[in-house]
Amino acid sequence: MRAIWKGSIAFGLVNVPVKLYSATEDHDISLHQVHNKDGGRIRYQRKCEICGEVVAYEDIDKAYEEEGRTVVLTAGELKSLPEENSREIEVVEFIPAEQLDPIMYERSYFLEPDSKSPKAYMLLRQTLEDTDRIAIVQYALRQKTRLGALRVRGDVLLLQALLWGDEVREAKFPSLETDIKISDKELEMSSALVESMAHDFDPDEYTDDYQVQLRTLIEAKLEKGEALDTEATFGATEGEAEGGDVIDLMEALKRSLDKKRGKEKASDDEAAASKTSKSTTTAGKPKARAKKKA
């Protein structure tokens, strides 16, 4: 990993030098655009609409327009903002972890200690862990003043960029204002379905099926070219999901439970059959050796 920023955490009068690394990455297969007529690569150019010239990135400034007036802001002017030059992650308060709504989370970054002695870093990490608190911080990164949450992840301090309060929309839908009665039986069956599907979360158990299928398609196309038959590669495309719009909620819940229980029974039967098969094989081996001795 390559550090994308260097600075320090200001924790009261304690200064903790750190390096910042992106904690996540995109696993999607990279595709580019081509002309469907001849396969030519489509490229985007930064072209000036006045002179028609293609403009180099270093010759581009930014501008703001309001009521027909335009203000051009040069790179030098933007860099002159005090916050742009700040290299400090300022801790402003500590809050209980459960008070932070997950909707506010943006990108995540790992923080590595950047000093000869990581003692101050370890002290802050241990303190956050022992108190079960999150540090709310403010910092500047990539021409933006940002709000962040500093938390512990394993042995590392994790900085998670947060949305500002006015960036989170309010959800007001007229459809939710209607008075709907939920019966005890519906709630009971719904809870039973939840319990039947309850597990501890392990992200490694899940795969991005679209990317797997895209890779299969690419490899099949490389092998067969235009002669590729997608139906032979993936099978026939399934129709609409069974049932369409749910009309009878109770019936849908009952069928969901029956389907879940049927899968569990099939899985149990398969496990039992496998166990029986192993037992039979194991039991048969001594008899075969006995015959050889005779």
C-alpha positions in Angstrom: 0.0 0.0 0.0 1.1 3.6 -0.7 0.4 6.4 1.8 -1.8 9.1 0.3 -1.4 11.7 3.1 0.8 12.4 6.1 -0.1 14.4 9.1 -0.8 14.0 12.8 -3.7 13.4 15.2 -4.1 16.2 17.7 -5.4 14.5 20.9 -5.4 17.3 23.5 -1.8 18.3 23.8 -0.7 14.9 22.5 0.5 14.8 18.9 0.4 11.5 17.1 2.2 11.5 13.7 0.4 9.2 11.2 0.3 8.1 7.5 -3.0 7.6 5.8 -3.8 4.7 3.5 -7.0 3.8 1.6 -8.5 0.8 3.5 -10.7 -0.4 0.7 -10.3 -1.1 -3.1 -12.6 -1.8 -6.0 -12.6 -5.4 -7.2 -14.6 -4.8 -10.4 -13.2 -5.8 -13.7 -12.1 -2.7 -15.6 -13.8 -2.2 -18.9 -13.4 0.6 -21.4 -15.7 2.0 -24.1 -15.4 1.2 -27.8 -17.3 2.0 -31.0 -19.7 -0.9 -31.7 -19.2 -0.4 -35.4 -15.5 -0.9 -35.7 -14.2 -1.5 -32.1 -12.3 1.8 -32.0 -11.4 3.0 -28.5 -13.6 5.9 -27.2 -11.5 8.5 -25.4 -12.7 11.7 -23.6 -10.9 15.0 -24.2 -11.0 18.2 -22.2 -12.0 20.6 -25.0 -12.5 24.4 -24.6 -15.9 25.4 -26.0 -14.6 28.8 -27.0 -11.4 28.1 -28.9 -12.1 24.4 -29.5 -8.6 23.4 -28.3 -7.9 20.3 -26.2 -6.7 21.7 -22.9 -3.9 20.0 -20.7 -4.9 19.2 -17.2 -2.4 21.7 -15.7 -4.0 24.5 -17.7 -7.4 24.0 -16.2 -8.8 26.2 -13.4 -12.1 25.9 -11.5 -15.0 28.3 -11.6 -18.2 29.1 -9.8 -21.3 30.5 -11.5 -24.1 32.4 -9.9 -26.9 34.5 -11.5 -24.9 34.9 -14.7 -21.7 35.9 -13.1 -18.6 33.6 -13.1 -15.7 33.6 -10.7 -12.6 31.7 -11.8 -10.5 30.2 -9.0 -6.9 29.3 -9.7 -5.1 26.4 -8.2 -2.9 28.8 -6.3 -5.9 30.6 -4.8 -7.4 27.3 -3.7 -4.1 26.2 -2.1 -4.0 29.5 -0.2 -7.1 28.5 1.9 -5.8 27.9 5.5 -7.6 24.5 5.8 -6.1 23.2 2.6 -2.6 23.5 4.2 -3.6 21.8 7.5 -1.9 18.5 8.2 -3.8 17.9 11.4 -6.6 15.4 12.3 -8.2 17.3 15.2 -10.1 15.3 17.8 -13.0 17.4 18.9 -15.0 14.9 21.0 -15.5 11.3 22.0 -18.9 9.6 21.6 -20.4 6.2 22.4 -20.1 4.0 19.3 -23.9 3.4 19.0 -24.6 7.1 18.6 -23.1 7.2 15.1 -25.7 6.4 12.4 -24.1 4.2 9.7 -25.7 6.3 7.0 -23.1 8.9 7.6 -20.1 6.7 6.8 -18.1 7.4 3.6 -14.6 6.1 2.8 -12.4 4.3 5.2 -8.6 4.8 5.8 -6.0 3.0 7.8 -3.7 5.1 9.9 -0.1 3.9 10.5 2.2 5.5 13.1 4.8 7.7 11.5 7.3 8.3 14.3 10.3 6.5 15.8 8.2 5.6 18.8 4.6 4.5 18.2 3.8 4.9 22.0 1.3 7.8 21.5 -0.4 5.9 18.7 -0.7 2.8 20.9 -2.0 4.8 23.8 -4.8 6.4 21.8 -5.7 3.1 20.2 -5.9 1.3 23.6 -7.8 4.2 25.2 -10.5 4.1 22.4 -10.7 0.3 22.8 -11.0 0.3 26.6 -13.6 3.1 26.7 -15.6 1.7 23.8 -15.7 5.2 22.3 -15.3 6.8 18.8 -13.3 10.0 18.4 -15.1 12.6 16.2 -12.4 14.4 14.2 -12.1 17.2 11.7 -9.4 17.3 9.0 -8.7 18.5 5.4 -8.1 16.2 2.5 -8.2 16.7 -1.3 -9.5 20.3 -1.1 -12.3 19.5 1.4 -12.7 20.0 5.1 -14.0 16.7 6.4 -15.7 15.2 9.4 -14.5 11.8 10.4 -14.8 9.0 13.0 -11.6 7.6 14.5 -12.1 4.0 15.7 -10.2 0.8 16.4 -10.1 -2.1 13.9 -7.9 -4.9 15.2 -4.5 -3.4 16.0 -5.0 -0.4 13.7 -6.6 3.0 14.0 -9.2 3.4 11.3 -10.4 6.8 10.1 -13.8 6.8 8.5 -14.8 9.9 6.5 -18.3 11.1 7.5 -21.0 13.0 5.6 -21.9 16.4 7.1 -25.3 16.5 8.8 -26.9 18.6 5.9 -25.7 16.0 3.3 -28.0 13.3 4.7 -31.5 13.6 3.2 -34.7 13.2 5.1 -36.9 10.3 4.0 -40.5 11.5 3.8 -42.8 9.2 1.8 -46.6 9.6 1.8 -46.9 5.8 1.4 -45.5 5.4 5.0 -48.1 7.7 6.5 -51.0 5.3 5.9 -52.4 3.4 8.9 -51.7 -0.3 8.4 -52.6 -2.9 10.9 -50.1 -5.8 11.4 -51.7 -8.8 13.0 -49.9 -10.8 15.8 -49.9 -13.9 13.5 -48.1 -12.0 10.7 -45.6 -10.7 13.1 -45.0 -14.1 14.6 -44.5 -15.8 11.3 -42.2 -12.9 10.1 -40.1 -13.3 13.3 -39.9 -17.0 12.8 -38.6 -16.5 9.2 -36.0 -14.1 10.6 -34.9 -16.6 13.2 -34.6 -19.4 10.6 -32.2 -17.2 8.6 -30.2 -15.9 11.6 -26.4 -16.4 11.4 -23.2 -14.6 12.4 -22.0 -12.4 9.5 -18.9 -13.5 7.6 -18.2 -11.4 4.5 -15.9 -14.1 3.1 -19.0 -16.3 2.6 -20.4 -13.9 -0.1 -19.2 -13.5 -3.7 -19.9 -10.8 -6.3 -21.8 -13.0 -8.7 -21.9 -10.4 -11.4 -18.1 -10.1 -11.5 -17.7 -13.9 -11.5 -20.1 -14.2 -14.4 -18.4 -11.2 -16.2 -15.1 -13.0 -15.9 -16.7 -16.2 -17.3 -18.1 -14.2 -20.2 -14.7 -12.6 -21.0 -12.9 -15.9 -20.9 -15.6 -17.6 -23.1 -15.4 -14.7 -25.6 -11.6 -14.9 -25.7 -11.9 -18.6 -26.5 -14.8 -18.6 -28.9 -14.9 -15.1 -30.3 -18.1 -14.1 -32.1 -19.2 -17.7 -32.1 -20.0 -17.4 -28.4 -23.5 -18.7 -27.4 -24.4 -17.0 -24.1 -27.3 -19.4 -23.5 -24.8 -22.4 -23.7 -22.4 -20.5 -21.4 -24.9 -19.4 -18.7 -28.0 -21.5 -19.4 -31.4 -20.1 -20.3 -32.4 -16.8 -18.7 -34.9 -17.3 -15.9 -38.3 -15.6 -16.2 -39.9 -13.4 -13.6 -39.7 -14.4 -10.0 -42.5 -16.8 -9.0 -45.6 -15.1 -7.6 -45.1 -11.5 -8.9 -46.7 -9.0 -6.6 -47.4 -10.3 -3.1 -51.1 -10.2 -2.4 -51.5 -12.7 0.5 -48.8 -11.8 3.0 -49.5 -14.7 5.3 -49.3 -17.2 2.4 -46.0 -15.6 1.3 -44.6 -15.9 4.8 -45.8 -19.5 5.1 -44.2 -20.5 1.8 -41.0 -18.8 2.7 -40.8 -20.7 5.9 -41.6 -24.0 4.2 -39.0 -23.3 1.5 -36.3 -22.6 4.2 -37.2 -25.7 6.2 -37.1 -27.8 3.1 -33.6 -26.6 2.3 -32.5 -27.3 5.8 -33.9 -30.8 5.7 -32.2 -31.5 2.4 -29.0 -30.2 3.8 -29.4 -32.4 6.9 -30.2 -35.4 4.8 -27.2 -34.9 2.6 -24.9 -34.6 5.7 -26.5 -37.7 7.2 -26.0 -39.6 3.9 -22.3 -38.5 3.8 -21.8 -39.5 7.4 -23.4 -42.9 6.7 -21.2 -43.4 3.6 -18.1 -42.6 5.6 -19.1 -45.0 8.3 -19.7 -47.8 5.8 -16.4 -47.3 4.2 -14.6 -47.2 7.5 -16.4 -50.3 8.8 -15.6 -52.2 5.5 -11.9 -51.6 5.7 -11.0 -54.0 8.6 -13.0 -56.8 7.0 -11.0 -56.4 3.8 -7.8 -56.6 5.8 -9.1 -59.7 7.7 -9.6 -61.5 4.4 -6.1 -60.7 3.3 -4.7 -62.1 6.6 -6.7 -65.4 6.1 
